[in-house]
Amino acid sequence: MIKENIYKKITLNELKAQAKTVKTMMFIFSGILLVLVFAAVFLSFRQGFYPISILFIPVALFPIFFGMLNNLNNTKKEIKSRES
């Protein structure tokens, strides 16, 4: 089955706006992940080490970050192909 390129239907200006939005979202999301990881480490030293319960949320959210990264890379490829 051939995968349809959804970026072909979007104008170049919309692609650039989407890339900017995804970059901003990734920046905010990575900040949140860092805070969660530091909180998990802090709480593990403060209350004892419970790796499953404390680190579950940051680890569970990493696939969302990689999905956004993949989206950004695909958007950049499409922008580059249209500008060349």
N, C-alpha and C positions, 0 to 999 in steps of 0.2 A: 504494500500500500504506500502510495506516495504522499508525503507530508506536505500540506499546503503552507506556503509562506504567507503568514498573516501580515507581515510587514509591507508587502507589496501594495496593499490597499490603503496605506497611510501615507500622507504627504510628508515631504522632507522636513518641513517646519514642525509638524506634529511629532515626527520621530525625534527631532532634537529636543522638543519639550518633554517627551516621554523619557529620554535618556537623562535629562536634568532632574526630573522627578524621581526616577529610580535611584540616581546617585544620592540625592538627598535622603531618600528613604533608607538606603543602605547605610549611610553615615549615622543616622539616628538609630537604626536597628543595631548596628555594631556597637554603638555607645551603650545601648540597653543591655546587650549581651555581655559587654565588659563589666558593667555594674553588677549584673547577676552573677558572673563568675567570681568577682572580687567579694561579693556578699557571701557566696557559698564558701569561699576559702576562709573568710573572716568568721563565719558562723561555725565552720568545722573546727577552727582553733578555739573558739570561745565556748562552744557547747559540746564538743566531742565530734568525732569523725563519723558521719553517716553519709557515705558517698551516694547511695541510691536516692535518698530523699532530697539531698541538698543540690546535687549536680544534675538532677533529672531535667529541670526546666531549661537551663542553658543548652544542654546537649540536645534536647528535643527541639529547640528552636533553630539549630544550625541548618537543617535542610531548607528552611525558609530563606535563610541568607544565601545559600547556594543557588536556590531557584531565582532569587533576585539578581544574583551575579550572572547567571546564564541568560536571563532576559536582557540585562544590560549589554552583555557581549554580543548577542544577536542583533540588538538595536544598533550598536556601533558598527557591526559588519554591514548592515543594510545602509546606514548613513554613508559609510566609506565607499560602498559599491555605487551609490547614486552620485556621489561627488566626483568620482573618477571618470 
